[in-house]
């Protein structure tokens, strides 16, 4: 089935890169997809960066990409908030970049625990201060204030291992106020659906690639797409064996995926 893949939905952190370092094989795979007339999308749950930030980051790696190729948790959150909280005030735990992106969609953002706040929205916030957590909890002890999170990831890959992600931040708040957040990003299929809307392909032509089973692989399964896990981030073989989220393909690295899809395509071409 790999020879039929034309549209690739890649997670970024732990899949294509870690921090500022691009994994071996990533650039070659993305260039190969482009040469074959396919298209790459980037479906990250990282809400610290806007789509423009990612375009600039990929450019530093020598990879040309447009904003339309990035379906981030922050972008999905912006669309969700515009639809469900138009004209309402939202308290945001997030980076300045995320806040500015929300404002660009017309969301009324505040960093104060004001009486007319209707929702607390938490993202992966590497500018987090304890004061922000205190204000979020103060708001969420009011039952009429909704609790949303951009993504449920517990940890984010870092050059030395992992750092707390949005799911871990929301976990602190959840354990304090006794309320579960509603998550907007992966494994919610909406991010994959946004990519599919830009293409006219069948579900068999899509492949979702990531390093986490409960977000990346679950997102692909929820969207009815085949999935591939790489063991350069969070998941390992033991987790794949025990998880309810079973990928269709498993690879040690992104280079291994590149070699596999290239071989499958070449074999298919020879057979024809």
C-alpha positions in Angstrom: 0.0 0.0 0.0 2.9 2.4 0.4 3.3 2.7 -3.3 -0.2 4.4 -3.4 0.7 7.1 -0.9 0.7 10.6 -2.4 -0.2 12.9 0.6 1.9 12.7 3.7 0.8 14.2 7.1 3.9 14.6 9.2 4.2 15.3 12.9 7.3 17.5 13.4 8.9 17.2 16.9 10.3 13.7 17.4 9.3 12.7 13.8 11.1 15.0 11.3 13.3 16.9 13.8 14.1 17.6 17.4 14.6 21.2 18.5 16.5 22.9 15.7 18.0 19.7 14.4 16.5 18.1 11.3 16.7 14.3 11.4 18.7 12.4 8.7 16.5 11.6 5.7 13.8 14.3 6.4 14.9 16.7 3.7 15.4 13.9 1.1 11.9 12.5 1.8 10.2 15.8 1.5 12.0 16.6 -1.7 11.2 13.2 -3.1 7.4 13.6 -2.3 7.5 17.0 -4.2 9.3 15.5 -7.2 6.7 12.7 -7.4 3.8 15.2 -7.5 2.7 14.6 -4.0 2.3 17.0 -1.1 3.5 17.1 2.5 1.5 18.6 5.4 2.8 19.2 8.9 0.3 18.4 11.7 2.0 19.4 14.9 0.4 19.7 18.3 3.1 22.3 19.2 1.1 25.5 20.0 4.2 27.7 20.8 4.6 28.7 17.2 2.3 30.2 14.5 2.2 28.8 11.0 4.4 31.7 9.9 6.9 30.8 12.5 7.1 27.3 11.1 7.5 28.5 7.5 10.5 30.5 8.7 11.9 27.6 10.7 11.6 25.2 7.7 13.3 27.9 5.5 16.3 27.9 7.9 16.5 24.1 7.1 16.4 24.9 3.4 12.9 23.5 3.0 10.4 25.6 1.2 6.9 25.4 2.6 3.7 27.6 2.7 1.5 28.4 5.6 -1.3 26.2 4.1 0.9 23.1 4.7 1.0 23.6 8.5 -2.0 22.4 10.4 -0.9 23.2 13.9 -2.8 22.8 17.2 -2.7 26.6 17.6 -4.3 27.1 14.1 -7.0 24.5 14.9 -7.6 26.2 18.2 -7.9 29.6 16.4 -10.6 28.2 14.0 -12.4 26.5 16.9 -12.4 29.6 19.1 -13.6 31.8 16.2 -16.5 29.4 15.7 -17.5 28.8 19.3 -16.3 31.9 21.2 -16.8 34.8 18.9 -17.4 38.0 20.9 -16.5 36.2 24.1 -13.5 36.9 26.4 -10.9 34.1 26.7 -8.1 33.6 29.2 -5.1 32.1 27.5 -2.2 30.2 28.9 0.1 30.4 25.9 3.1 32.0 24.2 3.1 35.5 22.8 3.1 34.0 19.3 0.0 31.9 20.1 -1.8 34.9 21.6 -1.1 37.0 18.6 -2.4 34.3 16.3 -5.6 34.1 18.3 -6.0 37.9 18.1 -5.6 37.7 14.4 -8.7 35.5 14.2 -10.7 38.0 16.2 -10.5 36.2 19.5 -10.8 38.5 22.6 -7.8 37.5 24.7 -7.1 38.5 28.2 -4.4 37.5 30.7 -6.4 38.6 33.7 -9.0 36.6 35.7 -11.8 39.0 34.8 -15.4 38.4 35.7 -16.6 38.2 32.1 -14.1 35.5 31.0 -16.0 32.5 29.4 -13.2 30.1 28.7 -9.7 29.2 29.8 -7.6 28.0 26.9 -4.3 26.3 27.7 -1.5 25.6 25.2 2.1 24.5 25.3 3.4 27.5 27.1 7.2 27.8 27.5 6.7 31.3 29.0 4.6 29.8 31.8 4.7 31.6 35.2 3.0 30.4 38.4 0.9 33.5 38.3 -0.8 32.3 35.1 -1.6 29.0 36.7 -3.1 30.7 39.7 -5.3 32.9 37.6 -6.5 29.9 35.4 -7.4 28.0 38.6 -9.3 31.0 40.0 -11.4 31.2 36.8 -12.0 27.4 36.6 -13.5 27.2 40.1 -16.4 29.0 38.4 -18.4 26.2 36.7 -19.6 28.5 33.9 -16.1 29.0 32.6 -15.1 26.3 30.0 -11.7 24.5 30.1 -10.0 23.9 26.8 -6.5 22.6 25.8 -4.8 22.8 22.5 -3.5 19.2 22.7 -3.2 16.3 25.2 0.6 15.6 24.7 2.2 15.0 28.1 5.7 15.7 27.0 7.6 17.2 24.1 10.9 15.9 22.6 14.0 17.9 23.5 17.7 17.4 22.6 18.3 15.9 26.1 15.0 13.9 26.4 11.6 15.5 27.0 10.0 18.6 28.5 6.4 19.0 29.9 3.8 19.6 27.1 0.3 21.0 27.1 -1.2 17.8 28.5 1.1 17.9 31.5 0.3 21.6 32.1 -3.4 20.8 31.9 -2.9 17.9 34.3 -1.7 20.3 37.0 -4.8 22.4 36.5 -7.1 19.4 36.3 -5.7 17.9 39.6 -6.2 21.3 41.2 -9.7 22.2 40.1 -11.1 18.8 39.5 -12.1 19.4 35.9 -11.1 17.7 32.7 -10.2 19.8 29.7 -11.6 19.4 26.2 -8.6 19.0 23.7 -8.8 20.5 20.2 -5.6 19.1 18.6 -4.6 15.6 17.8 -6.0 13.0 18.2 -9.0 15.0 17.1 -9.4 14.2 13.4 -10.1 17.9 12.6 -6.4 18.6 11.8 -6.2 15.7 9.3 -9.5 16.7 7.8 -8.2 20.2 7.2 -5.3 18.8 5.2 -7.6 16.4 3.2 -9.8 19.3 2.2 -6.8 20.8 0.2 -6.5 17.6 -1.9 -8.8 15.6 -4.0 -7.2 12.2 -3.2 -8.8 9.1 -1.8 -8.1 8.0 1.8 -5.8 5.3 0.4 -3.4 8.0 -0.8 -2.9 9.6 2.6 -0.3 8.5 5.2 -0.1 10.0 8.7 3.4 9.8 10.2 4.3 10.5 13.8 6.1 9.4 17.0 3.2 9.2 19.4 0.5 6.6 19.4 -2.2 8.4 21.4 -2.0 11.6 19.3 -0.4 11.1 15.9 -1.5 7.5 15.2 -4.9 8.0 16.9 -5.5 11.1 14.7 -4.8 9.1 11.5 -7.0 6.2 12.6 -9.8 8.6 13.6 -9.6 10.2 10.1 -9.7 6.9 8.3 -6.1 7.1 7.1 -3.2 4.7 7.2 -0.5 5.5 9.7 3.2 5.0 10.3 5.2 5.4 13.5 8.9 6.2 13.8 10.9 5.3 16.9 12.8 8.6 17.2 10.4 10.2 19.7 8.1 8.8 22.3 6.8 5.5 21.1 8.8 2.3 21.1 8.1 -1.3 20.1 6.8 -2.4 23.5 4.2 0.5 23.5 3.1 -0.5 20.0 2.5 -4.1 21.2 0.4 -3.0 24.1 -1.4 0.1 22.8 -5.0 0.2 21.4 -3.6 2.5 18.7 -1.9 0.2 16.2 0.0 1.9 13.3 0.0 0.2 9.9 3.7 0.6 9.5 6.7 0.9 12.0 10.1 2.4 11.2 13.1 3.1 13.3 13.8 6.5 11.6 12.4 8.8 9.0 15.2 7.7 6.6 13.8 4.2 6.9 10.4 5.5 5.9 12.0 7.4 3.0 13.7 4.2 1.7 10.5 2.2 2.1 8.2 4.5 0.2 10.8 5.1 -2.5 11.3 1.4 -3.0 7.6 0.7 -3.0 7.1 3.4 -5.7 9.9 2.1 -7.9 8.7 -1.5 -7.6 5.2 -0.4 -8.6 6.5 1.6 -11.6 8.5 -1.5 -12.8 5.4 -3.7 -12.4 3.4 -1.4 -14.5 
